[in-house]
């Protein structure tokens, strides 16, 4: 083959070796550039998704913060921030809508600091000391006596855990809410005897939950 030219018979064309080499380099460069664009797009989409998740998280926390600030009694700014974070975290952990937990707190204690019921239930989520101790012991939480229940964040950790265990036992959120109020054994007795679920507490929690959603949920466009 003369003059550095090779014949590509099948294609019916002649390409010199230098040009062939350049075409190969161009093909490799084009392929690399295409891969780069694909990776760059993937990374940008990944960053965008992360930003969207972060924005959604901040919106959720802001919603919780606004509700706490509107209803809380006796908490300082730092405590409000801590409550916002713990309610967000525990809701994510157990799959709650944070507004349901907030509704439960409002019904149980009106978001008043160091609230105590006539039956000895304490704190924001009105946890009885015997229940709090049992939960903390079984879950390895730092129980420091009954005064632990007046630590708002710890009280919410116990209360949300207790509700979660009741949901697992009764396989129903409404029954779990009733059991949270009247006690697990009392509800089991009612169910065995065919009695209806007590309506007052449950309806109050659900009504409060509905009101919070109507007031604080932003309409989706």
N, C-alpha and C positions, 0 to 999 in steps of 0.2 A: 504494500500500500504506500503510495508516494505522497510526498509533501505533508506528512503528518495528518492525513485525512483517513478516517475509517468510514466504511459504508455500513449503515444499518439497513440491511436488506429488507427486513420485514416491514419497516416503516416507509421504506422507499426514499429515505433522505440521507444526506451526508452531513456529519457533524465533526468538526475538528476536535482534537483532544483538549485543547485549552478551553474551547467553548463548552464542551461537554463537562469539563471540570467546574466551570463557572455555573453552569446550569444546576449541577449537583449541589454546589455551595448555596446557590439561590434557593433551591428546594429545602435544604437543611435550615437555612435562615428563616424561610417562610414558615416552616413547621415549628421551629423554636418560637417564633413570634406568635403564632397561633396558640401554642401551648401557654405562652406567657400571658396572652390576653385572657385565655380561659381561667388560668390560675388567679390572675388579677381580679377578674370578675367574681370568681368564687370567694376570694378574700374580702372583696368589697361587700358582697351579699352577706357574708358571715358577720362582718362588722355591723352592717345595717340591721341584721336580725338581733344582734346583741344590744344595739342601741334601742331598738323597738322594745325588747324585753326590759331594759333598764328604765325606759320611759314609762312603761306599763307599771313597773314596780313602784316608781316614784309617785305616779298618779294614785295607786292603791294606798300607799302610805299617807299621802296628803289627804285622801278621803277619810282614813282612820283618824288622822290628826285633827281634822276639822270637827269630826263628831265628838272626840274626846274634849276638845277645847270648848265646844258648845254645851256640854253636859257635866263635865267633871266638877267636883266640889272638894277643895282642899289640897290640890296638887300644884306643885310649882312647875316651872317651864321644863326643867331637866327631867322631872318625873313624867311629865306628859310625853316627852320624847321617848323615854324608856318604855312607857306603856304602848306607844305607837309601834315600836319595834317588836315588842314581845307579842302583841296581838297579831301583827303581820306574820311573824315567824311561826307561832303556834298554829295559825290558820293554814299556812302552807304545809306544815308538818302533817296535819290530820285531814287536810282537804276541806276545811270549812270555808264558807263565805265569811270574811271578817265581820260583816254587818250582823250576822247571826250571833256571833260572840258578843258584839257590842250591845245587841238587843237584850241578850241574856243578862249581861252586866247591869244594864239600865233597869231591868225588871227586878233583879235580885238586890241591888244596892243603891240604885239611882246614881251610880258613879260617885258615891261618897266615900271618902277615905275613912278607914278603920270602922266600918259599919259592922254591927253585931245584931243578930236576930234574937227573938225571944227563945229560939230553940238552940242557941249556941253556935249557929253558923257564922263565919267570920269573913271579913274582907270583901273585896269587890265581887267575887263570884260566890260568896256565901258558902264556903267550904267548912264542913264540920271538922273539928280537930281529929276525931277518930278516923274519918275518911282521909284527911290530909296526911296523917301519920302513916296509914296503910299504903297509900299511893306512893309516898316518898320512900318508904322502906322497900317496897317491891321494885321501884324503878331506879333506885340508887340516887335519889335526890337528896340535897343537903337539908335535912329536917333539923331545926333548932328549937323545937318546942312549939307551943301554940302561937307564940309571937311571930313565927314564920308566916302565918296566914295574913299578917298585917303588912307583909312586904308585897306590894302590889304585883310586881312581875312574877314572883314566886306563886302567889295566889292564882294568877291567871294560868300559869303553867299547870298547876294542880287541877284547876277547874276545867280547863280544856281537855286534859288527860282523862279526867273522870267522865266527862260527857262522851269522849271517844270510846271508852270502855263500855259505857252503857249502850251506845249505838251498836257496838259489836255484839253485846249480849241480847238485845231486844230486836236487832235487825230492822230498826225503824227509828228515824230521827224524832218523830213526835212522841213515841213511847219513851225514848231516851230522855227527852226534855221533861216529861212528866215524872219519870223516875228520879231525875235530878232534883226535882222539887219535893216529891212525897217520900222518896226513898225506894231503893230497889226491891226490898222485901214487900213493902206495902203495895207496890204496883203488881208484883207477881201474885199476891193474894187477890187483888181486884180482878186480874185477868183469869185466874183459876175459878173464881166465883161468877164470872160472866158479867161483871159490872162494867159500866162505861168508863172511859178515861175521864179523870177530873178535867173540867173544861177551862176553869178560870185562868190558871197560870199559863197553860199552853196557849190559849187564845190571846193573852196579854203579850207573851213573847212574840208570837207571830204577827200581831198587830203592830208592835213596836218595830219589828223587822221590816214589815211592809212600809211603814212610815219613813224609816231611815233610807230605804231604797228609793222611794219616791222623791225624797228631799235631796239626797246626796249623790245618787247615781246620775252621771251625765248621760243624756240621751245619745245613742249611737247614731251617727249620721250615715 
